[in-house]
Amino acid sequence: MFEEQVSSVQRREELEKVLRFIRKGDTLVVTKLDRLARSVPDLVKITERLEEKGASLRILDMSLDTNSPTGRLMLHLIGAIAQFEREVMLQRQREGISKAQGEGKSKGRAATARAKADEVLALRRAGKGASEIAAEVGISRASVYRILGAGPPD
């Protein structure tokens, strides 16, 4: 059993392991299609790798199995629809952000550490270390170092 929980931008080590491990006659079982592939091209690459090894794919929440031509057709259709839905959602999200910015409603996250720069500098002049400053001001040590204009000591 291989299990992986990573974001959509990270390298998927466990998926690579299972695709290297799988053998002829094996079936890769996944709970949901969107847990396996990020796009139709990604899905095609994964299914091609499985087919090259003589393995199949079963998606539990769809009761879909690629052992048959019909199953493979359904997989590609569903994958295309899922990618379409994602692209439409992203387009709506971009439009909403643009509209909010146009109305002056979206300014991004408020700067928290930079707003405390004067306090950080005063504490440093008082001889306090980065860890002590971070704890007292309520920001991270990395933020303290950014404000002081230098990275953490090596």
HUFENFEN-V301234 format. One record per residue. SS is DSSP state (H for helix, E for strand, L for the rest). PHI is phi as a letter, one per 20 degrees, with the letter a starting at -180 (* if undefined). NEAR is the number of other C-alpha atoms within 10 Angstrom. Layout:
SS & PHI & NEAR
SS & PHI & NEAR
//
This chain:
L & * & 6
L & d & 9
L & c & 9
L & b & 10
L & c & 9
L & c & 11
L & f & 8
L & f & 10
L & d & 7
L & e & 8
L & f & 10
L & d & 14
H & f & 11
H & f & 15
H & f & 15
H & f & 11
H & f & 11
H & f & 14
H & f & 16
H & f & 12
H & f & 10
L & g & 17
L & c & 16
L & g & 12
L & n & 10
L & f & 14
E & c & 17
E & e & 20
E & d & 15
E & c & 16
L & f & 13
L & b & 14
H & f & 19
H & f & 14
H & e & 13
H & e & 16
L & c & 18
L & e & 16
L & b & 16
H & f & 19
H & g & 14
H & f & 13
H & f & 19
H & f & 15
H & f & 13
H & f & 18
H & f & 22
H & f & 14
H & f & 16
H & f & 21
H & f & 15
H & g & 12
L & e & 17
L & m & 15
L & d & 20
E & c & 24
E & c & 21
E & c & 20
E & d & 19
H & f & 13
H & f & 10
H & d & 13
L & l & 10
E & d & 18
E & c & 20
L & e & 20
L & f & 15
L & d & 11
H & g & 10
H & f & 11
H & f & 16
H & f & 17
H & f & 12
H & f & 16
H & g & 24
H & f & 16
H & f & 12
H & f & 15
H & f & 22
H & f & 16
H & f & 13
H & f & 17
H & f & 17
H & g & 14
H & g & 12
H & f & 14
H & f & 12
H & f & 12
H & f & 12
H & f & 12
H & f & 12
H & f & 12
H & f & 12
H & f & 12
H & f & 12
H & f & 13
H & f & 15
H & f & 14
H & f & 13
H & f & 13
H & f & 13
H & f & 10
L & e & 9
L & m & 9
L & e & 11
L & d & 13
L & d & 9
L & n & 7
L & f & 6
L & f & 8
L & f & 8
L & e & 11
L & f & 18
H & g & 15
H & f & 11
H & d & 16
H & g & 17
H & f & 11
H & f & 14
H & f & 25
H & f & 16
H & f & 12
H & f & 18
H & f & 16
H & f & 10
L & f & 9
L & n & 10
L & e & 14
L & e & 13
H & g & 20
H & f & 14
H & f & 14
H & f & 21
H & g & 20
H & f & 11
H & f & 12
H & e & 15
L & n & 12
L & c & 17
L & f & 15
H & f & 18
H & g & 16
H & f & 19
H & f & 27
H & f & 17
H & f & 15
H & f & 18
H & f & 15
L & n & 9
L & b & 10
L & f & 13
L & f & 12
L & f & 5
L & f & 3
//
